[in-house]
Amino acid sequence: MSESALTRRDALKVSLLGAAALAVPWQAALSAKTASLINRDRIPRPYTVEFARPPVLVPTRTDATTDYYRIVQKPFVAEILPRVPTTLWGYNGMVPGPTIKVRRGRRVVMRQVNMLPSRHPTLGYTPWTSTHLHGHPSLPQYDGYASDISLPRPDTSSPGQWKDYVYENEEEARTLWYHDHGVHHTAENVYMGLAAQYHLIDPREEAAVPLPRGNYDVPLILSDVKFAQDGSLLWDDDAHNSHFGDVILVNGKPWPSMRVEQRKYRFRILNGCISRGFTLALSNGQPMTVVATDGGLMTTSRPLTSLRIGMAERYEVVIDFAALPVGTKIRLINRSTANSVDYDDTGKVMQFEVIGPATDPRFNSVPTTLLQTPHPAMALKASQAKRTRRMRLKHDDVTNEWTIDGKTWQHVVDSGFTMLFANPQPGDVELWEIETSGGGWFHPLHIHFVDFQVLTRNGGPPRPEERGPKDVVYVDEDSRLRLLMQFSQVGGRHGRYMIHCHNLTHEDHDMMTQFQIGGHAADVDPIEAARPTFDLETPL
């Protein structure tokens, strides 16, 4: 990567409107009618579009140990709004991208090919990419390090760069997702569509815990967008503060309606928004049962009537439709969060319509006890911590940059990628205290590589939905959280990994730093050890 590619000078983002269209809220959510510029008649009424789930990707080939996938990042035109063409960027030309399902312990080689145009059609930046499998303890060179970029094709007759990412899949079963992580342009690239789920399945866990599966195990990727007059996606991050859309999408469909049978369903909910948090509830007041968090199953299931989910968090919930009469329609609604901009219909998410009895009665229970042995992160005790570290998340009002302990990713770049927030050794247990103060923001903080336990929130216990293994934590403004983690998730792995806010406009400007497990070595250098290439593709 060239020096200029590593700096922020070319990353200035311009709104289609010029200046910000809306002020960002300071305390509670603000409301406005709409944000899209397209004629309101072109936007469908909520619950009139049919629900869809992304297809499961079939490997290009398999062998005794490994599944091989080839995924192309490319532009395409689709109809998010009925009869309105919108240019998107998708993995294999779809938004969201295809779901990958893999068994625990089975290796995956995922080839990512950047076939995006040389310039964004309205914002003008070069869409380099870096693919992060979020929730996976990858080797550093396969982790989607932000400055490990793959360049797009220089012209329409040339291929873009490609890279093979290797995933061992040795961690506990969970819902992961793969998304773009290219330095300074993650927000726009994800907004254009570069996101998808990845399900790690453990057959032994499935045999022990009869949760819904198959057709009753459903991915839900939530996002929000707004549209320009011509139907293209409208981008305005309010001077790098946040980006809020007025159209809620579920798996790329606006406020869809899903037909369900009279039985239990497992929903893998991912908040794939750039800046919007949700407080989810069912319109009839019935509970959803949380069975898994970012890092996999909770020890015990937890029925909740509302669920707060920040950007990049994943919660697996079971909803029971068995007692609802045929023809019943209930809705998944959004009660909003502080620090959001709400519009007329952002309180609506999707609808469930009960169509008849269950056609398959199997795997239709939710045990109270899900794990006999807790997830390793949840078995940790504060007394095991070798050290306590403190981190402050703050906006620098002078430079208009988002900082971690007063530093940005540019400081990491300027150090030659050597500046570290922490340098734990393999096997170390640490307690990290995360603080914010004022400013009108919340920060969903993501720590790469590790699963952690939310030990306390503002001196008290964590929220009920947080009492499972996490890799993203919702950091309210004016809050203090204590996180407990061990740096030994996979056999003494070492190297450099990122920490950042998952409000992607904050990440891009420039709320990201790194830590290093053990020593640094050339064979795990996150930029140099497995560089992408323009060379002719070799067969997978």
Stockholm file with secondary structure:
# STOCKHOLM 1.0

chainA/1-540         MSESALTRRDALKVSLLGAAALAVPWQAALSAKTASLINRDRIPRPYTVEFARPPVLVPTRTDATTDYYRIVQKPFVAEILPRVPTTLWGYNGMVPGPTIKVRRGRRVVMRQVNMLPSRHPTLGYTPWTSTHLHGHPSLPQYDGYASDISLPRPDTSSPGQWKDYVYENEEEARTLWYHDHGVHHTAENVYMGLAAQYHLIDPREEAAVPLPRGNYDVPLILSDVKFAQDGSLLWDDDAHNSHFGDVILVNGKPWPSMRVEQRKYRFRILNGCISRGFTLALSNGQPMTVVATDGGLMTTSRPLTSLRIGMAERYEVVIDFAALPVGTKIRLINRSTANSVDYDDTGKVMQFEVIGPATDPRFNSVPTTLLQTPHPAMALKASQAKRTRRMRLKHDDVTNEWTIDGKTWQHVVDSGFTMLFANPQPGDVELWEIETSGGGWFHPLHIHFVDFQVLTRNGGPPRPEERGPKDVVYVDEDSRLRLLMQFSQVGGRHGRYMIHCHNLTHEDHDMMTQFQIGGHAADVDPIEAARPTFDLETPL
#=GR chainA/1-540 SS CCHHHHSSGGGCCCBTTBSCSSCCCSSSCEECSCCCCSCGGGSCCTTCEECCCCCBCCCSEECSSEEEEEEEEEEEEEEEETTEEEEEEEETTBSSCCBEEEETTCEEEEEEEECCCSSCTTTCCCCCBCEEEETCCCCGGGSCCTTCCBCCCSSTTSCCCEEEEEECCCSCCEEEEEEECCTTTHHHHHHTTCEEEEEEECHHHHHHSCCCCGGGEEEEEEEEECBCTTSSBCCCCTTTTCCCCSEEEETTEESEEEEEEESEEEEEEEECCSSCCEEEEETTCCCEEEEEETTEEEEEEEEESCEEECTTCEEEEEEECTTSCTTCEEEEEECCCTTCEECTTTTEEEEEEEEEECSCCSSCCCCSBCCSSCCGGGGCCGGGCSEEEEEEEEEETTTTEEEETTBCHHHHHHTTSCCCSBCCCTTCEEEEEEEECSSSCCEEEEESSCCEEEEEETTBCCCGGGSSCBSEEEECTTCEEEEEEESCSSTTCCEEEEEEESSHHHHHTTCEEEEEESCCCGGGCTTTTTCCBCSCCCCC
#=GC SS_cons         CCHHHHSSGGGCCCBTTBSCSSCCCSSSCEECSCCCCSCGGGSCCTTCEECCCCCBCCCSEECSSEEEEEEEEEEEEEEEETTEEEEEEEETTBSSCCBEEEETTCEEEEEEEECCCSSCTTTCCCCCBCEEEETCCCCGGGSCCTTCCBCCCSSTTSCCCEEEEEECCCSCCEEEEEEECCTTTHHHHHHTTCEEEEEEECHHHHHHSCCCCGGGEEEEEEEEECBCTTSSBCCCCTTTTCCCCSEEEETTEESEEEEEEESEEEEEEEECCSSCCEEEEETTCCCEEEEEETTEEEEEEEEESCEEECTTCEEEEEEECTTSCTTCEEEEEECCCTTCEECTTTTEEEEEEEEEECSCCSSCCCCSBCCSSCCGGGGCCGGGCSEEEEEEEEEETTTTEEEETTBCHHHHHHTTSCCCSBCCCTTCEEEEEEEECSSSCCEEEEESSCCEEEEEETTBCCCGGGSSCBSEEEECTTCEEEEEEESCSSTTCCEEEEEEESSHHHHHTTCEEEEEESCCCGGGCTTTTTCCBCSCCCCC
//
